[in-house]
């Protein structure tokens, strides 16, 4: 199920900018879906793009600090480059749909966006032990396994379905999911999620835009996921 219950503008999609009024409406609806989660991520002002350079993640990273994706490592957009904000300590705001409530305060995250509705996010958690990381990754996967049912239970105006795209052989493994949601007012959003682990570190990657499963860049997202997990350390 490729949507998101966050509200920055959706499970990231299509080649047309949504009018700002419509974006706000979708944000309000998404908040009702999953405790503040967002379906789509709103476009970030150009001034912010200038401040958020690709060098930020490299500066934050050190030998014992997990590294983050760079914009060029995300699924390519046909009409826009990707932009990135800084790596930021704490939980993302808004929280990602379905998995947001499980994210601890020790998380760090980085947001990505395009000139259109397509957006992405990476959240990384460094646990105290490998076993704790293994348990946390299992919790995220459990939340994603029940994502569609949870969305529909929380909001009867939403129809959701999901797909499991399998396991990727990188480090201790990564798993890819898709969630698609439609609403009674006509919104359609697709989101891809992946959960991967390297030792005591777990990383979650989310990509989203307007559309359905046929619009999901699954193969490209698999490549992005492998890169995200492989480059942690």
VOPAGU-2260 file (C-alpha; in pm, 1 decimal, decimal comma):
REM VOPAGU-2260
SITE   aa  ch    i         X         Y         Z
SITE  UNK   A    0       0,0       0,0       0,0
SITE  UNK   A    1     176,6     290,5    -123,5
SITE  UNK   A    2      36,5     589,6      55,6
SITE  UNK   A    3     134,9     764,3     362,9
SITE  UNK   A    4     -58,6     885,1     651,9
SITE  UNK   A    5     169,8    1174,7     702,1
SITE  UNK   A    6      75,2    1493,4     570,6
SITE  UNK   A    7     354,4    1684,9     421,6
SITE  UNK   A    8     206,6    1613,0      85,8
SITE  UNK   A    9     173,1    1254,0      43,2
SITE  UNK   A   10     322,2     941,6     -50,4
SITE  UNK   A   11     512,9    1139,8    -306,8
SITE  UNK   A   12     395,8    1151,8    -655,0
SITE  UNK   A   13     332,6    1292,3    -996,2
SITE  UNK   A   14     467,4    1555,3   -1222,5
SITE  UNK   A   15     228,8    1835,4   -1129,5
SITE  UNK   A   16     243,3    2055,8    -828,8
SITE  UNK   A   17     -71,0    2041,6    -622,1
SITE  UNK   A   18    -235,4    2374,8    -541,4
SITE  UNK   A   19    -156,3    2477,9    -187,3
SITE  UNK   A   20    -518,1    2471,1     -81,2
SITE  UNK   A   21    -558,2    2111,6    -190,4
SITE  UNK   A   22    -238,2    2015,8      -9,7
SITE  UNK   A   23    -373,7    2151,4     316,5
SITE  UNK   A   24    -695,5    1957,4     271,1
SITE  UNK   A   25    -507,3    1635,2     218,6
SITE  UNK   A   26    -294,4    1708,1     521,7
SITE  UNK   A   27    -598,3    1736,0     743,1
SITE  UNK   A   28    -740,2    1412,2     606,9
SITE  UNK   A   29    -410,6    1231,8     647,1
SITE  UNK   A   30    -384,6    1335,7    1009,0
SITE  UNK   A   31    -711,2    1158,1    1075,7
SITE  UNK   A   32    -575,8     842,7     916,9
SITE  UNK   A   33    -288,5     772,0    1152,1
SITE  UNK   A   34    -209,0     985,8    1452,6
SITE  UNK   A   35     -41,7    1268,6    1271,6
SITE  UNK   A   36     103,1    1057,0     989,0
SITE  UNK   A   37     115,3    1215,6     648,3
SITE  UNK   A   38      12,6    1094,2     302,3
SITE  UNK   A   39     233,4    1333,5     111,0
SITE  UNK   A   40     522,5    1563,9     186,8
SITE  UNK   A   41     479,9    1930,0     107,0
SITE  UNK   A   42     725,3    2099,3    -124,2
SITE  UNK   A   43    1001,1    2282,7      61,9
SITE  UNK   A   44    1075,3    2648,0     -20,4
SITE  UNK   A   45    1364,7    2713,3    -253,9
SITE  UNK   A   46    1550,7    2903,2      17,2
SITE  UNK   A   47    1556,5    2590,7     231,5
SITE  UNK   A   48    1694,2    2393,1     -60,0
SITE  UNK   A   49    1989,3    2628,2     -84,4
SITE  UNK   A   50    2068,3    2589,1     284,9
SITE  UNK   A   51    2037,7    2210,0     273,8
SITE  UNK   A   52    2340,5    2099,4      75,9
SITE  UNK   A   53    2450,6    1746,7       7,0
SITE  UNK   A   54    2757,8    1813,6     220,9
SITE  UNK   A   55    2546,0    1824,3     538,4
SITE  UNK   A   56    2517,2    1448,6     570,5
SITE  UNK   A   57    2887,2    1402,9     505,3
SITE  UNK   A   58    2972,7    1657,0     775,0
SITE  UNK   A   59    2751,3    1488,7    1032,8
SITE  UNK   A   60    2879,4    1142,7     952,0
SITE  UNK   A   61    3193,3     998,5    1107,0
SITE  UNK   A   62    3339,1     650,9    1135,5
SITE  UNK   A   63    3103,5     557,9    1419,3
SITE  UNK   A   64    2802,7     758,7    1298,4
SITE  UNK   A   65    2566,4     603,1    1042,1
SITE  UNK   A   66    2569,1     772,4     705,4
SITE  UNK   A   67    2260,0     883,8     515,3
SITE  UNK   A   68    2145,3     870,7     156,7
SITE  UNK   A   69    2236,7    1152,1     -79,7
SITE  UNK   A   70    1974,3    1299,1    -317,4
SITE  UNK   A   71    2131,8    1132,9    -622,4
SITE  UNK   A   72    2084,1     791,0    -458,6
SITE  UNK   A   73    1703,8     816,2    -454,6
SITE  UNK   A   74    1478,6     678,5    -731,5
SITE  UNK   A   75    1526,9     917,3   -1025,6
SITE  UNK   A   76    1245,1    1163,0   -1093,0
SITE  UNK   A   77    1166,0    1226,4   -1461,4
SITE  UNK   A   78    1125,6    1603,0   -1426,7
SITE  UNK   A   79    1308,8    1720,3   -1117,6
SITE  UNK   A   80    1629,4    1679,5    -921,0
SITE  UNK   A   81    1609,9    1562,2    -560,3
SITE  UNK   A   82    1686,5    1798,5    -272,1
SITE  UNK   A   83    1775,2    1711,9      87,1
SITE  UNK   A   84    1755,1    1869,6     428,4
SITE  UNK   A   85    2014,7    1820,3     701,8
SITE  UNK   A   86    2043,6    1507,2     911,7
SITE  UNK   A   87    1839,5    1597,8    1219,7
SITE  UNK   A   88    1829,5    1437,0    1562,9
SITE  UNK   A   89    1494,0    1311,5    1687,9
SITE  UNK   A   90    1173,0    1183,4    1530,8
SITE  UNK   A   91    1052,5    1329,7    1201,7
SITE  UNK   A   92     755,4    1565,6    1208,4
SITE  UNK   A   93     506,6    1462,1    1095,0
SITE  UNK   A   94     559,4    1100,0    1185,0
SITE  UNK   A   95     546,3     853,0     895,9
SITE  UNK   A   96     222,2     661,9     869,0
SITE  UNK   A   97     191,9     319,7    1025,2
SITE  UNK   A   98     542,8     312,1    1172,8
SITE  UNK   A   99     565,5     657,9    1327,7
SITE  UNK   A  100     445,6     559,8    1673,8
SITE  UNK   A  101     723,5     300,9    1702,8
SITE  UNK   A  102    1007,0     547,3    1638,6
SITE  UNK   A  103    1205,5     632,4    1954,0
SITE  UNK   A  104    1336,6     973,8    2053,0
SITE  UNK   A  105    1692,2     854,3    1983,0
SITE  UNK   A  106    1613,0     838,0    1609,9
SITE  UNK   A  107    1765,9    1073,2    1355,3
SITE  UNK   A  108    1621,6    1152,6    1014,5
SITE  UNK   A  109    1668,9    1325,4     682,0
SITE  UNK   A  110    1397,8    1453,8     448,4
SITE  UNK   A  111    1412,1    1465,1      69,0
SITE  UNK   A  112    1186,6    1637,3    -183,2
SITE  UNK   A  113    1148,6    1728,0    -548,5
SITE  UNK   A  114     994,7    2020,5    -735,7
SITE  UNK   A  115     675,0    1815,1    -748,3
SITE  UNK   A  116     484,8    1594,5    -504,9
SITE  UNK   A  117     736,3    1311,4    -491,4
SITE  UNK   A  118     919,8    1302,9    -159,0
SITE  UNK   A  119    1118,2    1067,1      62,1
SITE  UNK   A  120    1255,6    1023,8     409,7
SITE  UNK   A  121    1518,6     817,0     589,2
SITE  UNK   A  122    1502,3     746,6     962,9
SITE  UNK   A  123    1787,3     569,6    1142,2
SITE  UNK   A  124    1800,5     430,8    1496,2
SITE  UNK   A  125    2118,4     310,4    1667,9
SITE  UNK   A  126    2026,9      65,2    1943,6
SITE  UNK   A  127    2234,5     -39,4    2246,1
SITE  UNK   A  128    2273,0    -395,0    2120,7
SITE  UNK   A  129    2226,2    -611,6    1814,8
SITE  UNK   A  130    1936,1    -793,5    1977,6
SITE  UNK   A  131    1753,8    -467,6    2050,5
SITE  UNK   A  132    1804,2    -362,3    1688,7
SITE  UNK   A  133    1673,6    -696,9    1568,3
SITE  UNK   A  134    1362,7    -658,5    1786,7
SITE  UNK   A  135    1307,5    -301,2    1668,7
SITE  UNK   A  136    1332,6    -398,7    1301,7
SITE  UNK   A  137    1080,5    -676,6    1366,2
SITE  UNK   A  138     844,6    -424,2    1527,0
SITE  UNK   A  139     861,9    -193,9    1224,7
SITE  UNK   A  140     794,4    -486,7     992,6
SITE  UNK   A  141     496,6    -591,9    1203,2
SITE  UNK   A  142     353,6    -239,5    1181,8
SITE  UNK   A  143     397,9    -238,5     804,4
SITE  UNK   A  144     239,3    -583,2     772,8
SITE  UNK   A  145     -77,3    -441,3     931,0
SITE  UNK   A  146     -60,2     -96,2     775,8
SITE  UNK   A  147    -357,0    -114,2     537,2
SITE  UNK   A  148    -595,3    -259,9     793,7
SITE  UNK   A  149    -490,2      -1,1    1049,7
SITE  UNK   A  150    -549,6     287,9     809,7
SITE  UNK   A  151    -897,2     168,3     717,8
SITE  UNK   A  152    -985,3      98,3    1079,6
SITE  UNK   A  153    -885,6     449,1    1180,8
SITE  UNK   A  154   -1065,6     623,8     894,1
SITE  UNK   A  155   -1365,4     474,1     711,2
SITE  UNK   A  156   -1319,2     723,7     427,1
SITE  UNK   A  157    -993,9     554,6     328,2
SITE  UNK   A  158    -944,1     236,3     128,6
SITE  UNK   A  159    -595,7      89,5     156,1
SITE  UNK   A  160    -411,1    -211,1      21,2
SITE  UNK   A  161     -53,6    -319,1      49,0
SITE  UNK   A  162     209,3    -539,0    -109,2
SITE  UNK   A  163     521,2    -705,8      20,5
SITE  UNK   A  164     804,3    -684,8    -231,3
SITE  UNK   A  165    1039,2    -923,4     -56,7
SITE  UNK   A  166    1372,7    -936,3     119,7
SITE  UNK   A  167    1693,6    -778,7      -5,6
SITE  UNK   A  168    2027,6    -943,1      62,6
SITE  UNK   A  169    2225,1    -656,3     214,0
SITE  UNK   A  170    2401,3    -670,5     552,0
SITE  UNK   A  171    2151,7    -834,3     793,8
SITE  UNK   A  172    1875,0    -794,8     536,3
SITE  UNK   A  173    1614,4    -541,4     428,5
SITE  UNK   A  174    1244,6    -578,7     349,1
SITE  UNK   A  175    1037,0    -371,1     105,2
SITE  UNK   A  176     665,5    -287,5     127,0
SITE  UNK   A  177     417,0     -83,9     -72,8
SITE  UNK   A  178      97,1      85,9      49,5
SITE  UNK   A  179    -168,1     240,7    -173,0
SITE  UNK   A  180    -454,5     448,5     -37,4
SITE  UNK   A  181    -756,3     612,0    -193,8
SITE  UNK   A  182   -1014,7     834,5     -29,4
SITE  UNK   A  183   -1381,2     908,2     -83,7
SITE  UNK   A  184   -1285,4    1260,4    -196,9
SITE  UNK   A  185   -1064,5    1123,5    -475,2
SITE  UNK   A  186    -709,8    1131,1    -339,1
SITE  UNK   A  187    -480,8     846,1    -445,3
SITE  UNK   A  188    -135,6     803,2    -292,4
SITE  UNK   A  189     136,0     542,5    -318,8
SITE  UNK   A  190     418,8     487,2     -72,8
SITE  UNK   A  191     712,1     248,3     -58,5
SITE  UNK   A  192     879,2     154,4     269,4
SITE  UNK   A  193    1186,3     -46,5     352,7
SITE  UNK   A  194    1333,1    -163,9     682,0
SITE  UNK   A  195    1697,3    -269,5     689,9
SITE  UNK   A  196    1950,7    -353,2     959,6
SITE  UNK   A  197    2327,9    -350,3     993,2
SITE  UNK   A  198    2435,5    -481,0    1333,2
SITE  UNK   A  199    2281,3    -263,4    1603,5
SITE  UNK   A  200    2153,0      -3,4    1356,3
SITE  UNK   A  201    1813,8       0,0    1183,8
SITE  UNK   A  202    1721,9     230,5     897,4
SITE  UNK   A  203    1376,7     301,2     753,8
SITE  UNK   A  204    1337,8     451,9     407,5
SITE  UNK   A  205    1010,5     588,3     273,8
SITE  UNK   A  206     931,9     714,6     -79,7
SITE  UNK   A  207     592,5     855,0    -179,5
SITE  UNK   A  208     394,4    1039,5    -441,3
SITE  UNK   A  209      46,0    1069,0    -587,3
SITE  UNK   A  210     -73,3     763,3    -776,7
SITE  UNK   A  211    -110,7     388,2    -744,2
SITE  UNK   A  212      96,1      72,1    -753,2
SITE  UNK   A  213     165,5     113,4   -1124,7
SITE  UNK   A  214     337,5     445,2   -1044,5
SITE  UNK   A  215     565,7     296,6    -779,8
SITE  UNK   A  216     934,3     283,0    -876,3
SITE  UNK   A  217     987,4     -48,6    -701,8
SITE  UNK   A  218    1310,2    -155,2    -873,0
SITE  UNK   A  219    1468,3     186,6    -822,5
SITE  UNK   A  220    1354,2     186,6    -461,0
SITE  UNK   A  221    1512,3    -154,5    -405,8
SITE  UNK   A  222    1840,2      -9,6    -530,5
SITE  UNK   A  223    1801,6     288,8    -298,3
SITE  UNK   A  224    1733,7      57,4      -4,2
SITE  UNK   A  225    2043,0    -152,9     -70,2
SITE  UNK   A  226    2249,3     165,4     -87,2
SITE  UNK   A  227    2096,8     301,4     234,3
SITE  UNK   A  228    2175,0     -10,9     435,0
SITE  UNK   A  229    2512,1     -78,2     278,3
SITE  UNK   A  230    2645,7     272,4     339,8
SITE  UNK   A  231    2541,5     298,9     707,1
SITE  UNK   A  232    2897,8     207,7     809,1
